[in-house]
Amino acid sequence: MDSMVFESTDLGATEDFLCQAYARMSIGSTTPAASTARIRRDTTPSVSVDEIDLNFEMSYSVTPLGKICLCVVHEGTVQDHAFQGVRDAFGPGDAVLFAPPELPYAGRICNARYNITMLDPALLDQVASASGSASGGLREEPVRLTAHRPHSPAASDRLKATIFYLRDHVLADPETAAQPLVVSASSQLLASSVLGAFASTARTDPTGQDRGDAHSATLRRAIAYIDDHADRPITVADIASAVHVTIRTLQYAFRRHLDTTPMAHVRQVRLTHAHRDLLAADPGGGSTVGTIAARWGFAHPGRFAALYRTTYDTSPSQTLRD
């Protein structure tokens, strides 16, 4: 994980930083002499989370980012935001897609404090299949978002909760963010939350071929792959590719035979490994619940403890002590 903090009262320096951090852009202000910008950026290879505070009105015109760019407004407003066929304004509490990855956009930031979260569009393909995928093959069309606002207030709230979880419980702790399984799991969680919030080309209902391929042999091969690769960053797309089925087939197989999802099964397998590590650990040797949990992809100690207690009827700290 990489972190950086930028602060400047120089509009030119701010423009240079924004061009490096996002894409080529031009910015302007009616009060360039009183233009303080504060930006904190935390990044993983596929996701970046920025907290931005601009105490002035700043116009912007941005070339395509090539990434999914989400904005959550804390204070102030974003006015006259426009991209192809869309013109809108955002205020405190709004969570929006700034623009599709391939389109430029423009607008005005008005004395605002806001969050910008960017993710690689390929993350969507790791957790879902597009409805327009080629029939009869495993080649999938890229998943695309087709709306810039969440489809409901509840969906918006869930997306914001995921963004803030990533910011506060994953990226805020360098040791946690350095764990590959944590980064992989949190990135997939964000992608799933994005797909849950916005209309898209993702297809969740299995086709007739998906249903036919979702037999017990598919499930056995998938479980074997998960068991062999639980210590590595894996996605539902990786599992589907390994067993030569579509993502929809894989998801339907787990739902049909186990009443769960592939990634929920991955989490349960990793919980078993964490349990074994806790049993084998020496508390006097410096092992902690937090380090073992993070090693197996569990970034939030409280959530790990709750899941552990539900499964093993004791706390992870008690297991470590015993």
Secondary structure, DSSP 4 states (H G I P E B T S, - for coil): -EEEEEEES-HHHHHHHHHHHT-SEEEEES-GGG--EEEEEEE-SSEEEEEEEESSEEEEEE---SSEEEEEEEEEEEEEEEETTEEEEE-TT-EEEEE-TTS-EEEEEEEEEEEEEEE-THHHHHH-EETTPPTTSS--PPP-B--SS-SSHHHHHHHHHHHHHIIIIITT-HHHHT-HHHHHHHHHHHHHHHHHHS-BSEE-S--HHHHHH-SHHHHHHHHHHHHHHTTS---HHHHHHHTTS-HHHHHHHHHHHHSS-HHHHHHHHHHHHHHHHHHH--GGGT--HHHHHHHTT---HHHHHHHHHHHHSS-HHHHHH-
